[in-house]
């Protein structure tokens, strides 16, 4: 079930990416939740890689929302 949830969260993140900046917060939430699921499945490295890719994406953006999400993603990565 948890492995299936990772797939569903990845699909949701793709859908939110189609909305560009307007879907950024929701995409962030999906990818962070998927990373925590990966950790719960014993695949913490995969979760770290997922959040690291998100951090790279957020680092290329400007604005207070992107910076807030970037800091949150960095915090998650440090805990995984």
N, C-alpha and C positions, 0 to 999 in steps of 0.2 A: 504494500500500500504506500509506504513512504517513497519508494523509488518511483512509483507512478505519480506521486505528488510533485516530485522534482520535474518530471516531464510536463505536467500540467502548468506548473509555475513558469517554466521556460516558454511554453506556448503563449501564456498570458503576457509575458515580457515582450515577446515579438509583436503581439497585437498592440500593446501600449507604445512600442517604439514607432509604430506607424503614425502616431499622433505627435511625434516630434517632442518639442519642449513641453507641450501641454500634457503629455503622458509620462513625463520624466519621473515624477514622484511615484506613480503607480509601478512603473518599470523598476525603479529602485527597490520598492517593497517586494516585488515578485522575486527579483534576483537575490536579495538578502534572505528572504524566506527559503528559497531553494538552497542557498549556501548552508543555512542552518540544518536543513534536512539532510544535505550531503554529509555534514558532520555527524549527525545522528546515525547515519548509515555506515559510519566508520571511514568515510571518504573525505576527511577534512581538507586534504590537499586540493581536491576538486572544488570544494567550497571556497577555498582561498583563491584559486585561479579564477573562479566566477566573479568574486568580489574585486579582484585585482583588475579584471577587464572592465568592470563597472567604474572603478576608480579612474582608469585611463580615459574612459569615455567622458566622465564628469570633469576631469581635469582639462579637457579641451573646450569646455563651455564657460561662459561668463554669466555673472548675475548672482544675486544673493541666494536664490533657491538652489542653484547648482552647487555653490560653495557649501551650503548647509548640508546638502546630501552627500557631497564629497567627504566632509568631516565625519558624517555618520557612517559612511561606508568604510573609511579608514579605521574607525573605532571597531566596527564589526570584524574587519580583517584581523585586527590585533587580538581579538577574542577567540577567533576560530582556531 
